[in-house]
Structures are given as C-alpha cells and as structure tokens.
Amino acid sequence: MMMQGTAIVIDDDPDIADVFSELLSLQGIEILGIGYNGVDAINLFSQKSPSIVFMDVHMPKLNGIEALKRIKKESPESTVVMVTGDLSSDLVTTLEDIGANTIIHKPFNMDKILNVLREIQKSNKMVTQI
C-alpha cells in the first residue's frame, strides 16, 4: 500500500525525527521538512502547508502543546498527529481538547504509523492511497 500526501516531522531527538521521516517516506508521504522544537513546527507549517504534522509533545523553546494550539488556530482543519512517551490521561485529554487528530505513544513502530495513516486517510482524505 502506497500513499500520497505531505508531512512535516517535529521531534527534539534528531534520530527519532529521521526514523519517523524515513518510515513515512517509505509509505509514499513526501517529507517537506524536519524540525526540532515547537518554533520550527510553527515556521515549517506556515511555510510548507503540509497535509499532516507529526509532532513530539515535550520539546525545547516551545513545547508541542503550545505549537499545536498555534497550528490549530492558524488552520483548524489541519491534521496533527502528536507523538509522546507520556501516557498520562491528563495529557491525552489536553491534546484532544486542543485538537490533536491522533496520539502515537512511543516507542512507535511501522504498524502503529501505518494504522494512523489509514485512519487519517479514512477520516479526511488528506492522505490518499494509491
């Protein structure tokens, strides 16, 4: 199954950002940019207008929660997938309230990412299967 779509990947760990980008690329998703903090996320989102944002929650300069708020304010229909190692229900509730479309818990693997892409594809057609 190959997909089409564009994404930016934001994680303060460059290794995780690279692996995530590679996994998405293998599925046919075009990576428009990689960032390492919330400021990068907002700038890349504004410049590139990706169909999906994959973003870590805990990052320097500006955390993922604040970046998510700003992205959703700028573009309420945008698809944002949050990635976190924090499993607390408070965090999940906060992210959902702000507008996160999906939350992926670390550690992630190819199956988790494929499932998320399928769900996004079903729900809003920002990612199309080819």
C-alpha positions in Angstrom: 0.0 0.0 0.0 1.5 3.3 -1.1 0.0 6.7 0.0 0.3 10.2 -1.2 0.4 13.3 1.0 2.9 15.7 2.5 4.2 15.9 6.1 6.5 17.7 8.4 8.1 15.8 11.3 9.0 17.6 14.5 10.9 16.0 17.4 13.7 17.2 19.6 15.6 13.9 19.1 17.1 14.1 15.6 17.3 10.3 15.4 13.6 9.8 16.1 12.8 12.6 13.6 14.9 10.9 11.0 13.4 7.4 11.6 9.9 8.8 11.6 10.6 10.6 8.3 12.1 7.5 6.7 9.1 5.4 7.7 6.7 8.0 6.2 8.8 8.3 3.1 8.6 4.5 2.6 4.8 4.8 2.5 4.9 7.5 -0.2 4.5 10.5 2.1 6.6 13.4 0.9 8.5 15.0 3.8 8.5 18.8 3.4 10.7 19.5 6.4 12.1 18.3 9.8 12.1 20.4 12.9 13.4 20.0 16.4 11.2 22.3 18.5 7.8 24.0 18.6 9.1 27.1 16.9 10.4 25.0 14.0 6.9 23.4 13.9 5.1 26.7 13.5 7.5 28.1 11.0 7.5 24.9 8.8 3.8 24.6 9.0 3.3 28.2 7.8 5.9 27.9 5.1 5.1 24.5 3.7 1.4 23.9 4.4 1.8 20.1 4.9 -1.2 17.8 4.8 -0.1 16.2 8.1 2.1 17.3 11.0 3.8 14.7 13.2 5.0 16.4 16.4 6.5 15.4 19.7 4.9 16.8 22.8 8.0 17.5 25.0 10.4 19.8 23.2 12.6 22.8 24.0 11.8 26.5 23.1 8.1 25.8 22.6 6.5 22.6 23.5 4.2 20.5 21.3 1.1 21.6 23.2 1.7 25.3 22.5 2.7 24.6 18.9 -0.4 22.5 18.4 -2.6 25.4 19.8 -1.0 27.8 17.3 -1.2 25.5 14.3 -4.9 24.7 15.0 -5.6 28.5 15.5 -4.0 29.2 12.1 -5.6 26.2 10.4 -8.3 24.4 12.4 -8.8 21.8 9.7 -5.1 20.8 9.7 -4.2 17.2 10.6 -1.8 17.0 13.6 -0.5 13.7 15.0 1.1 14.1 18.4 3.9 11.7 19.5 4.6 11.2 23.2 6.1 8.8 25.7 3.8 10.3 28.4 0.8 8.1 28.8 -1.0 10.2 31.4 -4.7 10.6 30.8 -4.5 14.3 31.6 -2.1 14.9 28.7 -4.2 12.8 26.3 -7.3 14.8 27.3 -5.4 18.1 26.9 -4.2 17.1 23.4 -7.6 16.0 22.3 -9.2 19.2 23.6 -6.8 21.4 21.7 -7.4 19.4 18.5 -4.9 16.7 18.1 -6.2 14.2 15.5 -4.3 11.2 16.8 -1.8 10.5 19.5 1.0 7.9 18.9 2.7 6.6 22.0 6.4 6.0 22.0 8.0 3.6 21.3 6.3 3.5 17.9 6.8 1.1 15.0 5.8 0.7 11.4 2.5 -0.9 12.3 1.4 2.0 14.5 2.3 4.5 11.8 0.5 2.6 9.1 -2.6 2.4 11.3 -2.5 6.1 11.9 -2.1 6.9 8.2 -5.0 4.6 7.3 -7.3 6.3 9.9 -6.3 9.7 8.7 -6.9 8.6 5.1 -10.4 7.3 6.0 -11.4 10.3 8.0 -10.4 13.3 5.9 -8.7 12.1 2.7 -5.6 14.3 3.3 -3.7 11.2 2.6 -4.8 9.2 -0.4 -4.0 5.6 -1.1 -2.5 4.8 -4.5 
